[in-house]
Amino acid sequence: VSVRVGVIGTGIMGADHARTLHRYVSGADVTLIADLDLARAQSVADSVATGTRAVDDPYAVIDDSDVDAVVIASHDSTHAEFSLAAVDAGKPVMCEKPLAPSVSECARVVEAEAKTGRTLVSVGFMRRFDPGYVELRSAIGARSFGDPVVMHCISRGVRSGPGTTSEVSVTQSAIHEFDIVPWLLSSPIVEVSWHAARKTSQSDERLQDPQVMLLRTADGVLTTVEVFLNARYGYDIRCEVVGEAGAVSIAEPARLVTDLDLRHATAYARDWRPRFAEAYRLELQSWIDGIAGGGESALASAQDGLVATAVAEAVIESMHDGGRPVRVARG
Ligand SMILES: NC(=O)c1ccc[n+]([C@@H]2O[C@H](COP(=O)([O-])OP(=O)(O)OC[C@H]3O[C@@H](n4cnc5c(N)ncnc54)[C@H](O)[C@@H]3O)[C@@H](O)[C@H]2O)c1
């Protein structure tokens, strides 16, 4: 029997998850889709499968008897509220990152889930399923290039979304690094600081772009994080770990190499969807397999979501305080 999935929010990510679940994930049926914009929900439902219904009420998805499990891909500010409703209904939920933009909201979800005695909440930190990050984690664990000393993470995009602020850049984009760095190193982030380069012509008074953050993990490794949302040239995610005997970094996956006009080139994606397509698919397949098998989720947990948001809050505290190093409050 298939797991019947309801999707809340059919913007870029929700539409992508609905189609991935339908086309590339076995054991899942997308039965119901909600978006405040009903026409958008309807067009995604039409593109998924005959019989997939569309509504404009997210709670109708959570409460529907044809929905066993819920994907939340609406605006960040709605994540905690919908996750709590899914937990109340006793349904597994895959909430896009961040679990919530504040630790207090994350804590409400963690507490509500704990009361059920079940693992219901998974968080969409899909890099944990990206083949490059998975191999990097094994290489670090095997100490094949010695003990890690420093790490460099780069997260660049073509253009920031409308209304993006410096704080949103941290809670929405840099948060991927706050989850993946401790996951790679198997060591929690204990101290952070935030730094500004000069603003570019693409930044405005509310958005410092690029931003640089320093993360110190309990193992003493120092990580640099550059988040540059308006880097223009392409979506470019890099990660290099330097150890005592060598260094290792993730190679940008490229399928085609073009030789033309005296150039030897590979292309960048415009956004995250092609770069992480395999990670999204593997993440959703793992989530569905966990539900079907009645076992634990292999995805990031609600507690992992809370910990990443705690790092984001510490980074924002540093941002508001001239880049002063801030200790991360451990939940
Ligand atoms: N894991 C990743 O790589 C990744 C990448 C991009 C975005 N995201 C996350 O996914 C989520 C969606 O991002 P997006 O880029 O698709 O955004 P988007 O703005 O394209 O889409 C959001 C959709 O949610 C709908 N929506 C908003 N509030 C709603 C509500 N209360 N009820 C029902 N629908 C509502 C909007 O109408 C819109 O269609 C965000 O939380 C974002 O942080 C994750």
The ligand as a Tripos MOL2 file, in Angstrom:
@<TRIPOS>MOLECULE
LIG
   44    48     1     0     0
SMALL
NO_CHARGES

@<TRIPOS>ATOM
      1 N1         15.6240   22.5570    0.9730 N.am      1 LIG1
      2 C1         15.8940   23.4780    0.0820 C.2       1 LIG1
      3 O1         16.8610   23.3810   -0.6520 O.2       1 LIG1
      4 C2         14.9950   24.6580   -0.1000 C.ar      1 LIG1
      5 C3         15.1590   25.4830   -1.1970 C.ar      1 LIG1
      6 C4         14.2810   26.5600   -1.3500 C.ar      1 LIG1
      7 C5         13.2970   26.7890   -0.4110 C.ar      1 LIG1
      8 N2         13.1740   25.9810    0.6650 N.ar      1 LIG1
      9 C6         12.1170   26.2160    1.6850 C.3       1 LIG1
     10 O2         10.9010   25.7500    1.1260 O.3       1 LIG1
     11 C7          9.8220   26.6110    1.5120 C.3       1 LIG1
     12 C8          9.1190   27.1180    0.2590 C.3       1 LIG1
     13 O3         10.0470   27.8620   -0.5090 O.3       1 LIG1
     14 P1          9.7180   28.2770   -2.0060 P.3       1 LIG1
     15 O4         10.9770   28.7840   -2.5830 O.co2     1 LIG1
     16 O5          8.9940   27.1850   -2.6770 O.co2     1 LIG1
     17 O6          8.7240   29.5030   -1.7580 O.3       1 LIG1
     18 P2          7.6030   30.0810   -2.7180 P.3       1 LIG1
     19 O7          7.3610   31.4710   -2.2470 O.co2     1 LIG1
     20 O8          7.9430   29.8030   -4.1370 O.co2     1 LIG1
     21 O9          6.3270   29.1950   -2.3740 O.3       1 LIG1
     22 C9          5.6430   29.2380   -1.1450 C.3       1 LIG1
     23 C10         4.2000   28.8480   -1.4400 C.3       1 LIG1
     24 O10         3.5240   28.6880   -0.1770 O.3       1 LIG1
     25 C11         2.2520   29.2860   -0.2800 C.3       1 LIG1
     26 N3          1.8400   29.6590    1.0510 N.ar      1 LIG1
     27 C12         2.3660   30.6190    1.8480 C.ar      1 LIG1
     28 N4          1.7010   30.6720    3.0020 N.ar      1 LIG1
     29 C13         0.7590   29.6970    2.9590 C.ar      1 LIG1
     30 C14        -0.2450   29.2490    3.8560 C.ar      1 LIG1
     31 N5         -0.4130   29.8420    5.0470 N.pl3     1 LIG1
     32 N6         -1.0190   28.2190    3.4790 N.ar      1 LIG1
     33 C15        -0.8750   27.6350    2.2710 C.ar      1 LIG1
     34 N7          0.0500   28.0300    1.3680 N.ar      1 LIG1
     35 C16         0.8460   29.0490    1.7160 C.ar      1 LIG1
     36 C17         2.4550   30.4700   -1.2250 C.3       1 LIG1
     37 O11         1.2240   30.8670   -1.8070 O.3       1 LIG1
     38 C18         3.4460   29.9110   -2.2340 C.3       1 LIG1
     39 O12         2.8120   29.3090   -3.3360 O.3       1 LIG1
     40 C19        10.4520   27.7070    2.3550 C.3       1 LIG1
     41 O13        10.2880   27.3890    3.6950 O.3       1 LIG1
     42 C20        11.9170   27.6850    1.9910 C.3       1 LIG1
     43 O14        12.7530   28.1240    3.0270 O.3       1 LIG1
     44 C21        13.9940   24.9070    0.8250 C.ar      1 LIG1
@<TRIPOS>BOND
     1     1     2 1
     2     2     3 2
     3     2     4 1
     4     4     5 ar
     5     4    44 ar
     6     5     6 ar
     7     6     7 ar
     8     7     8 ar
     9     8     9 1
    10     8    44 ar
    11     9    10 1
    12     9    42 1
    13    10    11 1
    14    11    12 1
    15    11    40 1
    16    12    13 1
    17    13    14 1
    18    14    15 2
    19    14    16 1
    20    14    17 1
    21    17    18 1
    22    18    19 2
    23    18    20 1
    24    18    21 1
    25    21    22 1
    26    22    23 1
    27    23    24 1
    28    23    38 1
    29    24    25 1
    30    25    26 1
    31    25    36 1
    32    26    27 ar
    33    26    35 ar
    34    27    28 ar
    35    28    29 ar
    36    29    30 ar
    37    29    35 ar
    38    30    31 1
    39    30    32 ar
    40    32    33 ar
    41    33    34 ar
    42    34    35 ar
    43    36    37 1
    44    36    38 1
    45    38    39 1
    46    40    41 1
    47    40    42 1
    48    42    43 1
@<TRIPOS>SUBSTRUCTURE
     1 LIG1         1 GROUP 0 **** ****
